[in-house]
Amino acid sequence: MKLAQLEHKTILIVGYGMEGKATKSFLEKYVPSSRITVTDASNGKDYLAHQANYDIVIKTPGIPPRDLSVPYTTATNIFFANLPTRVQTIGVTGSKGKSTTASLIYHILASSGKKTKLVGNIGSPMLDSLKLDDTETIYVIELSSYMLTDIKFSPHISVITSLFPEHIPYHKTVEEYYVAKQNIVAHATPNDYYIYNPAYPQLADWAKGTSAISTPYKTGIPETTSKLIGAHNKDNIAAAYSACSLLNISDANFTFAVSTFEPLPHRLQTVGTVHGITFIDDAISTTPESTMAALEAVDNVQTIFLGGEDRGYDFSQLINMLYDKHIQHIVVFPDSGNRIAEELHIKHPDILTIYHAQDMNSAVDYAFKHTSEGSICLLSCASPSYSLWKNFQEKGDQFKKCIQAHETNKKTG
């Protein structure tokens, strides 16, 4: 929606977190004639009761469109509608890998001397960073499925890193979740680009239905040294190379930038080695597929933490991998951990070392008592965090604090 369409309007901003606050500040600066009201769940269960009293609603991503009964737009659509002409945008989405890929693209561009900003689902809110007279900045935008559900624009370069079921409570069905992801290229023109991971056949199928120039990840990318481990991170590096090559980034600049990139927190992040046990925080892995990728990336895992909110995921392949890799100690959290334990007992009754933990402290205590020196304890839960934690960051931070407490006790004991 163009800013001119918001002039002299009564506007209700629904959701007042970081994005809602950024939207309010942006409109106060550029559309001072508008009258703005804000509301969110902190105002009570009836916070949407008066939406019909406003000319337009601007909703934040966490509010499902089905909760609104009046015309609305989003900060994402306002951002794209009011970008100066000729501004380059790189949009990154995917079930997993989008944050690392977007951050890596941003780092490569910045290291190469490009004027760039990292915005969206990671980095700054888009409207916090938008300058209407700036035609030089390259915007690297992480786009979640929530943001893509009702997007009316496509980035100049769209990247999709992976695709498997996620966020079903929000989207209601896997099909609707996939439609949201596909929306990133739904409005592309023949001058735009679609870069996709060829390991996912459906992403290749989507290439046939978009007007964008479509290409799988480039092969034969320059050899790099990197702190990013695992096959899935090799894919993320290939995605970043494929996008940056469209902006004429040299191979030399690319390899230097990759070598200096620091992995994001809670993504196969080594917390430390205490009592000879190496602890790895992969709290971001909230699906079976991402936990299996972690197990492929890390050797010598003896103890793994699994479980969280139960969304009915199919754990059968993960359970087979746990058995095949001889994971000796399996710590499970409610609620899905109970189901994982039951399925393990049924399918592989000889796996008996399963510990039911009710909190992170007891889980870490168990790991210290039972994991051998020289082995790895991996936090990679294959389920959303919301059974015990408000998000994956809180879960990962608790993991680190519990380990640090043991390390402190070791030094002072």
Helices and strands as residue ranges (DSSP letters): G 3-6, E 10-14, H 18-30, E 35-39, G 41-43, G 51-53, E 56-59, G 65-67, E 72-74, H 75-81, E 89-93, H 98-111, E 116-120, H 126-129, E 138-142, H 145-148, E 157-160, H 168-171, H 174-182, G 183-185, E 193-196, H 201-206, G 207-209, E 213-216, H 231-245, H 251-259, E 269-274, E 277-281, H 288-297, E 301-306, H 316-324, E 329-332, H 336-347, E 354-356, H 360-370, E 376-379, H 392-412
